[in-house]
């Protein structure tokens, strides 16, 4: 693979790792950064698996994939069987293989990690899913129709997972999506260089091939009334956490200030990077400040870099405390993102348009409730960065538009829907899972909670 190089802990220890496109090449486009494993690399990596009798990796997987089973099939070169084993528990393997934080889940508890590098479970999962997509998908069996109707609101990872599980159980599933494309955060939030849109579409198509119906451009409460929604035998709410947070500092009303949600949606879903070929514009700034240290902040910074900007990432704690995946931090640095850690914005400067951002340096003190060191401003340490655009990526919360329309639906103080351990809300036949319940979390965590809720819905509809 000429022109590519291996990165990551695996590469450092002589273990097969995915290869990245060179940074000076990839910042010019939105092509996928990680190349993935070749057939020989996937087989060799799978052959390292010890096939543990009590596999901790399965317990580390939020959707309960039989990881040793699919890896064993890969080691033997039986890729169709590996794909079937994967899709018994996960209908979105190509997505999960790319964006799940395996390093803290399945790979994080792999016993090989005690003396070597853990098995590259995510890379192998991605390989299998990509192989199957190229060679023709084989769908799981679907039960006979039960005659029961289920409405799924939202087509993000939680909604797609629940729809797939319930369709396989034989229920008539209708997915209502408010936007003009399905996928939720997979489509509007995660950039194509991390998660190509054709990969998302292919896996959505497989969910629909199980029998689920998709209605796009349908806003519940407008396109479909709440009474009609509640007339379904069961309702699953999966509208995510799309309400952005802001710092509340002076200057946030200036032109050139975006939430990460708006910025990423304009580019990922509405092709703003290609304006005027597409109708949605976005500011192409020369110098951009991105506030935050999570995966969304890295995504926003790397998108702005691809739009031609010099990008500064401002985070109030140290780099080691960033919640972003380590690989995303490394990629951002490789691509020229300049990090200002232990710094916090206090004011956005400008008249009508952004001209700069004033920050203060932070000292890290005692451990706070999150388990990280608590940042405190250092008096007299203010400094200014000349920028013409600011993107705030400091978190999101559940959008209140739908849940406020459903009478009797109990909500928490942050607008999240209150559910029991099976995802059931205060309305007996209404369930919820994913970010609408937990607030912003990972794709795989949303999928895991959706699977539990789907199992509860199936049991309720069958009277079990």
Secondary structure by P-SEA (a helix, b strand, c coil): cccccccccccccccbbbbbccccccccccccccccccaaaaaaaaaacccccccccccccccccaaaaaaaaaaacaaaaaaaaaacccccaaaaaccccccccccccccccccccccaaaaaaaaaaaaaaacbbbbccccccccbbbbbccccaaaaaaaaaaaaaccbbbbbbcccccccccccccccccccaaaaaaaaaaaaaabbbbbccccccccccccccccccbbbbcccccbbbbcccccccccccccaaaaaaacccccccccccccbbbbbccbbbbccccaaaaaaaaaaaaaccbbbbbbccccccccccaaaaaaaaaaccccccccccccccccccccbbbbbbbbbccccccccbbbbbcccbbbbbbccbbbbccccccccccccccccccccccccccccccccccccccccccccccccccaaaaaaaaaaaaaaaaaaaacc
